[in-house]
């Protein structure tokens, strides 16, 4: 199951809107149209393309206790 993923956190992890859009094969405009939460399909794609971001010590890693809070 995919949880909440904050758009601004993801942009920071990717190094900006353009690198994130390029990684996903999207336009920068498409990324800017996202609300505060990343759409579920894009969350899945990011987890597949950059699993290291979600491992312990990675920029998108959230400890279990913080994720449930």
Residue frames as a rotation matrix with the C-alpha (Angstrom) as fourth column:
UNK 1
0.578 0.816 0.000 0.00
0.816 -0.578 0.000 0.00
0.000 0.000 -1.000 0.00
UNK 2
-0.390 -0.687 0.613 1.25
0.673 -0.667 -0.319 3.46
0.629 0.288 0.723 -0.87
UNK 3
0.062 0.357 -0.932 1.06
0.919 -0.384 -0.086 6.09
-0.389 -0.852 -0.352 1.86
UNK 4
0.947 0.275 -0.164 1.12
0.221 -0.932 -0.289 9.84
-0.232 0.238 -0.943 1.67
UNK 5
-0.081 -0.973 0.216 4.05
0.972 -0.028 0.234 11.36
-0.222 0.228 0.948 -0.16
UNK 6
0.485 0.249 -0.838 4.58
0.291 -0.950 -0.114 15.12
-0.825 -0.189 -0.533 0.04
UNK 7
0.850 -0.074 0.521 5.23
0.506 -0.157 -0.848 16.86
0.145 0.985 -0.096 -3.28
UNK 8
0.776 -0.567 0.277 7.75
-0.549 -0.823 -0.148 19.34
0.311 -0.037 -0.950 -1.87
UNK 9
0.385 -0.634 0.670 9.74
-0.499 0.468 0.729 16.60
-0.776 -0.616 -0.137 -0.11
UNK 10
0.521 -0.128 0.844 9.91
0.578 0.780 -0.238 14.64
-0.628 0.612 0.481 -3.35
UNK 11
0.912 -0.198 0.359 11.00
0.167 -0.619 -0.767 17.67
0.374 0.760 -0.532 -5.37
UNK 12
0.589 -0.723 0.361 13.76
-0.799 -0.457 0.391 18.31
-0.118 -0.519 -0.847 -2.85
UNK 13
0.352 -0.432 0.831 14.89
-0.103 0.864 0.493 14.66
-0.930 -0.259 0.260 -2.98
UNK 14
0.643 -0.028 0.766 15.04
0.711 0.395 -0.582 14.79
-0.287 0.918 0.274 -6.78
UNK 15
-0.458 -0.861 -0.221 17.01
0.718 -0.505 0.479 18.03
-0.524 0.061 0.850 -6.84
UNK 16
-0.746 0.261 -0.613 14.24
-0.378 -0.924 0.067 20.15
-0.548 0.281 0.788 -8.30
UNK 17
0.289 0.957 0.027 11.11
-0.408 0.149 -0.901 20.05
-0.866 0.249 0.434 -10.42
UNK 18
0.393 -0.173 -0.903 12.95
-0.917 0.004 -0.400 19.54
0.073 0.985 -0.157 -13.72
UNK 19
-0.710 -0.684 -0.166 15.00
-0.669 0.729 -0.145 16.52
0.221 0.008 -0.975 -12.56
UNK 20
-0.560 0.591 0.581 11.85
-0.187 0.593 -0.783 14.97
-0.807 -0.547 -0.222 -11.05
UNK 21
0.487 0.767 -0.419 9.84
-0.567 -0.087 -0.819 15.55
-0.664 0.636 0.392 -14.21
UNK 22
0.030 -0.570 -0.821 12.65
-0.963 0.203 -0.176 14.13
0.266 0.797 -0.543 -16.35
UNK 23
-0.840 -0.362 0.404 12.91
-0.496 0.812 -0.307 11.05
-0.217 -0.458 -0.862 -14.15
UNK 24
-0.318 0.833 0.452 9.20
0.061 0.494 -0.867 10.35
-0.946 -0.248 -0.208 -14.58
UNK 25
-0.793 -0.010 0.609 9.04
0.604 0.122 0.788 11.33
-0.082 0.992 -0.091 -18.25
UNK 26
0.335 0.929 -0.159 6.65
0.918 -0.360 -0.168 14.18
-0.213 -0.089 -0.973 -17.44
UNK 27
0.049 -0.247 0.968 6.61
0.415 -0.876 -0.245 17.87
0.908 0.414 0.059 -18.21
UNK 28
-0.909 -0.367 -0.197 7.46
0.341 -0.386 -0.857 20.30
0.239 -0.846 0.476 -15.44
UNK 29
-0.556 0.780 0.286 3.93
-0.705 -0.625 0.335 21.67
0.440 -0.015 0.898 -15.82
UNK 30
0.215 0.635 -0.742 2.49
-0.082 0.769 0.635 18.24
0.973 -0.076 0.217 -14.95
UNK 31
-0.383 -0.429 -0.818 4.50
0.771 0.339 -0.539 18.18
0.509 -0.837 0.201 -11.71
UNK 32
-0.982 0.006 0.187 3.42
-0.087 -0.899 -0.430 21.72
0.165 -0.438 0.883 -10.82
UNK 33
-0.245 0.969 -0.021 -0.24
-0.604 -0.136 0.785 20.66
0.758 0.205 0.619 -11.23
UNK 34
-0.271 0.121 -0.955 0.05
0.557 0.829 -0.053 18.06
0.785 -0.546 -0.292 -8.46
UNK 35
0.750 0.489 0.446 -1.63
-0.162 -0.518 0.840 19.05
0.642 -0.702 -0.309 -5.21
UNK 36
0.312 -0.647 0.696 0.34
-0.949 -0.236 0.207 18.77
0.031 -0.725 -0.688 -1.93
UNK 37
0.184 -0.185 0.965 0.26
-0.313 0.920 0.236 14.96
-0.932 -0.345 0.111 -2.19
UNK 38
-0.695 -0.499 -0.517 1.94
-0.665 0.173 0.727 13.10
-0.273 0.849 -0.452 -5.06
UNK 39
0.312 0.859 -0.406 -0.58
-0.942 0.335 -0.016 11.15
0.122 0.388 0.914 -7.21
UNK 40
0.551 -0.029 0.834 -0.64
-0.440 0.839 0.319 7.40
-0.709 -0.543 0.450 -6.42
UNK 41
0.945 -0.211 0.249 0.64
0.326 0.586 -0.742 6.28
0.011 0.782 0.623 -9.84
UNK 42
0.492 -0.805 0.330 3.62
-0.292 -0.510 -0.809 8.62
0.820 0.302 -0.487 -9.59
UNK 43
0.366 -0.331 0.870 4.30
-0.912 0.060 0.407 7.47
-0.187 -0.942 -0.280 -6.03
UNK 44
0.802 -0.014 0.597 4.48
0.030 0.999 -0.017 3.90
-0.596 0.032 0.802 -7.30
UNK 45
0.841 -0.483 0.243 6.77
0.305 0.052 -0.951 4.89
0.447 0.874 0.191 -10.18
UNK 46
0.392 -0.714 0.580 9.14
-0.727 -0.627 -0.281 6.83
0.564 -0.311 -0.765 -7.89
UNK 47
0.445 -0.188 0.876 9.39
-0.708 0.525 0.473 3.89
-0.549 -0.830 0.100 -5.49
UNK 48
0.858 -0.122 0.499 10.23
0.349 0.851 -0.392 1.62
-0.377 0.511 0.773 -8.46
UNK 49
0.729 -0.559 0.396 12.75
0.243 -0.330 -0.912 4.02
0.640 0.761 -0.104 -10.03
UNK 50
-0.168 -0.791 0.588 14.47
-0.404 -0.489 -0.773 5.25
0.899 -0.368 -0.238 -6.87
UNK 51
0.631 0.469 -0.618 14.01
0.298 0.589 0.751 2.67
0.716 -0.658 0.232 -4.07
UNK 52
-0.290 -0.846 -0.448 17.16
0.827 0.014 -0.562 3.95
0.482 -0.534 0.695 -2.36
UNK 53
-0.554 0.149 0.819 15.35
-0.231 -0.973 0.020 7.21
0.800 -0.178 0.573 -1.54
UNK 54
0.419 0.865 0.277 13.04
-0.603 0.037 0.797 5.25
0.679 -0.501 0.537 0.79
UNK 55
0.315 -0.407 -0.857 15.64
0.573 0.802 -0.170 3.15
0.757 -0.438 0.486 2.57
UNK 56
0.756 -0.095 -0.648 16.99
0.594 -0.318 0.739 4.10
-0.276 -0.943 -0.184 5.98
UNK 57
-0.176 -0.840 -0.514 19.06
0.470 -0.530 0.706 7.25
-0.865 -0.117 0.488 5.58
UNK 58
-0.551 0.039 0.834 17.47
0.822 -0.150 0.550 8.13
0.146 0.988 0.051 2.25
UNK 59
-0.985 0.079 0.153 15.85
-0.087 -0.995 -0.048 11.54
0.149 -0.060 0.987 1.65
UNK 60
-0.220 0.976 -0.008 12.30
-0.671 -0.145 0.727 10.12
0.708 0.165 0.687 1.64
UNK 61
-0.514 -0.017 -0.857 12.74
0.406 0.876 -0.261 7.61
0.755 -0.483 -0.443 4.50
UNK 62
-0.024 0.572 0.820 10.11
-0.767 -0.537 0.352 7.95
0.641 -0.620 0.452 7.21
UNK 63
-0.954 -0.293 0.069 10.51
-0.259 0.683 -0.683 5.90
0.153 -0.669 -0.727 10.39
UNK 64
-0.531 0.784 -0.322 7.47
0.526 0.603 0.600 3.73
0.664 0.150 -0.732 11.12
UNK 65
-0.251 0.455 -0.855 6.50
0.913 -0.183 -0.365 5.67
-0.322 -0.872 -0.369 14.25
UNK 66
-0.702 -0.022 -0.712 6.64
-0.074 -0.992 0.103 9.01
-0.709 0.125 0.694 12.40
UNK 67
-0.918 0.361 -0.165 4.60
-0.148 0.074 0.986 7.64
0.368 0.930 -0.015 9.49
UNK 68
-0.346 0.832 -0.433 1.79
0.759 0.520 0.391 6.52
0.551 -0.193 -0.812 11.78
UNK 69
-0.579 0.069 -0.813 1.67
0.645 -0.572 -0.507 9.79
-0.499 -0.818 0.287 13.73
